[in-house]
């Protein structure tokens, strides 16, 4: 049970537990930032017009494109 919850997934993507934690937290920070930009844009449409979409494109590149090189 412990291995399945904490080790299986990081190993399946070629990372250790703490490396995977660092990557996941960096994604979380970027997504929170993008979410805040969307929230601000909802109230002030002239602000952050492309901020969230640019951030998502960057994250997509990190997650999909960079994983193909492993």
Backbone bond lengths (Angstrom), bond angles and torsions (degrees), N, CA, C in turn:
res aa  C-N    CA-C-N  psi(-1)  N-CA   C-N-CA  omega(-1)  CA-C   N-CA-C  phi
1 X - - - 1.461 - - 1.534 110.66 -
2 X 1.342 116.81 -46.56 1.465 120.92 179.72 1.519 110.94 -58.89
3 X 1.331 115.90 -48.41 1.470 120.28 -178.91 1.519 111.01 -61.53
4 X 1.322 117.71 -40.68 1.463 120.84 -179.59 1.517 110.79 -64.81
5 X 1.314 117.76 -41.74 1.467 121.07 -176.93 1.524 113.30 -75.23
6 X 1.324 117.46 -35.87 1.457 119.96 -170.25 1.527 115.35 -113.16
7 X 1.303 119.02 -21.03 1.458 119.74 -172.08 1.522 114.97 -118.45
8 X 1.307 118.47 -32.89 1.468 121.28 -172.66 1.520 112.69 -58.69
9 X 1.313 116.93 -51.99 1.460 119.26 -176.96 1.530 112.65 -65.61
10 X 1.338 119.64 -49.87 1.470 117.81 177.75 1.538 112.71 -54.75
11 X 1.329 116.99 -41.48 1.464 120.41 178.69 1.517 111.44 -64.80
12 X 1.333 117.08 -35.23 1.469 120.12 -178.08 1.528 112.56 -67.50
13 X 1.324 117.11 -20.47 1.464 120.91 177.33 1.529 111.55 -108.07
14 X 1.329 116.16 13.63 1.455 121.46 174.78 1.516 115.24 74.86
15 X 1.321 117.19 31.18 1.463 121.40 -179.32 1.521 109.93 -128.83
16 X 1.318 115.75 157.77 1.455 121.38 170.53 1.527 108.60 -85.84
17 X 1.324 115.48 173.39 1.469 120.15 -177.54 1.526 112.01 -58.13
18 X 1.326 118.04 -51.18 1.469 120.10 -175.50 1.523 112.37 -72.62
19 X 1.317 116.80 -33.36 1.471 119.17 174.85 1.528 109.86 -63.13
20 X 1.327 116.15 -44.92 1.462 120.27 179.12 1.526 110.77 -64.14
21 X 1.310 116.81 -38.92 1.459 120.66 178.05 1.528 110.58 -60.60
22 X 1.334 116.50 -45.47 1.465 121.22 179.46 1.530 111.10 -60.85
23 X 1.322 116.75 -45.13 1.466 120.38 179.69 1.527 110.53 -64.40
24 X 1.325 117.02 -45.79 1.463 121.11 -179.38 1.529 111.37 -62.13
25 X 1.331 117.06 -40.33 1.462 119.87 178.46 1.523 111.51 -67.40
26 X 1.332 117.08 -34.41 1.465 118.89 177.71 1.529 110.33 -67.70
27 X 1.331 117.10 -36.76 1.467 120.62 175.28 1.525 109.88 -65.27
28 X 1.323 116.54 -42.87 1.467 120.37 179.68 1.522 111.02 -59.69
29 X 1.332 117.19 -44.47 1.456 120.88 178.74 1.518 112.05 -61.24
30 X 1.324 116.66 -43.16 1.462 120.67 178.73 1.525 111.55 -64.85
31 X 1.326 116.39 -39.86 1.464 119.50 179.46 1.525 111.97 -69.09
32 X 1.317 117.03 -37.26 1.469 119.88 176.15 1.521 109.67 -63.73
33 X 1.332 116.88 -44.04 1.460 121.50 176.68 1.534 110.78 -58.31
34 X 1.337 116.90 -46.59 1.469 121.18 179.35 1.526 110.60 -62.89
35 X 1.327 116.81 -39.99 1.461 120.44 178.45 1.515 112.19 -63.95
36 X 1.317 116.91 -40.74 1.474 120.61 177.00 1.524 110.82 -64.80
37 X 1.332 116.59 -38.96 1.465 120.26 177.07 1.527 110.02 -63.02
38 X 1.317 117.66 -41.25 1.476 120.97 177.66 1.525 111.15 -63.60
39 X 1.312 115.92 -41.69 1.461 120.46 179.32 1.526 110.51 -62.31
40 X 1.316 116.70 -45.93 1.463 120.49 177.31 1.522 110.77 -62.40
41 X 1.321 116.65 -42.04 1.468 121.05 179.13 1.533 111.97 -62.86
42 X 1.317 116.07 -33.31 1.471 119.72 179.81 1.527 111.22 -62.07
43 X 1.323 117.03 -35.06 1.457 121.04 -178.42 1.521 113.10 -93.47
44 X 1.322 116.69 -30.25 1.466 121.38 179.47 1.531 106.93 -130.41
45 X 1.334 117.44 87.03 1.463 121.41 -172.89 1.531 115.00 -56.48
46 X 1.311 118.03 -24.34 1.458 119.86 179.37 1.516 113.82 -77.34
47 X 1.319 117.59 -9.81 1.470 121.76 179.24 1.530 110.17 -97.85
48 X 1.287 115.03 145.39 1.476 121.80 172.06 1.526 112.74 53.95
49 X 1.303 116.18 45.02 1.469 119.59 -175.56 1.524 113.14 -64.14
50 X 1.315 118.26 -33.47 1.466 121.05 -179.00 1.536 112.64 -124.95
51 X 1.302 117.03 5.94 1.463 120.55 -174.85 1.525 112.34 -58.55
52 X 1.312 117.37 -51.63 1.470 120.74 -176.82 1.522 111.22 -67.48
53 X 1.318 117.49 -43.72 1.462 119.02 -178.40 1.526 111.49 -65.67
54 X 1.328 117.78 -37.07 1.463 120.14 175.86 1.524 110.56 -63.38
55 X 1.327 116.47 -42.56 1.459 120.89 -179.67 1.525 109.99 -63.05
56 X 1.325 117.34 -42.04 1.466 121.01 179.52 1.525 110.53 -64.11
57 X 1.333 117.38 -39.96 1.467 120.56 177.61 1.530 110.61 -61.20
58 X 1.321 116.83 -42.16 1.463 121.28 178.55 1.527 110.37 -63.33
59 X 1.327 116.57 -45.47 1.462 120.18 179.96 1.527 111.08 -64.30
60 X 1.310 116.94 -39.24 1.462 121.12 178.07 1.529 109.48 -59.91
61 X 1.316 116.02 -44.80 1.454 119.79 177.89 1.516 112.31 -60.44
62 X 1.312 116.43 -42.63 1.466 120.39 179.15 1.518 111.80 -65.25
63 X 1.319 116.66 -39.54 1.447 120.27 -173.92 1.526 112.32 -81.30
64 X 1.309 118.18 -44.60 1.464 121.23 -172.37 1.521 112.01 -95.39
65 X 1.300 117.00 -55.21 1.451 120.41 -174.21 1.523 110.88 -66.36
66 X 1.337 117.72 -47.31 1.454 120.36 -178.58 1.528 112.55 -68.09
67 X 1.304 119.19 -28.17 1.470 122.06 179.31 1.529 110.38 -68.20
68 X 1.325 117.81 -27.97 1.470 120.52 -179.49 1.519 111.48 -67.90
69 X 1.317 117.99 -21.61 1.464 120.55 -178.82 1.520 112.21 -82.99
70 X 1.320 118.56 -11.34 1.484 120.99 179.52 1.509 110.79 -77.91
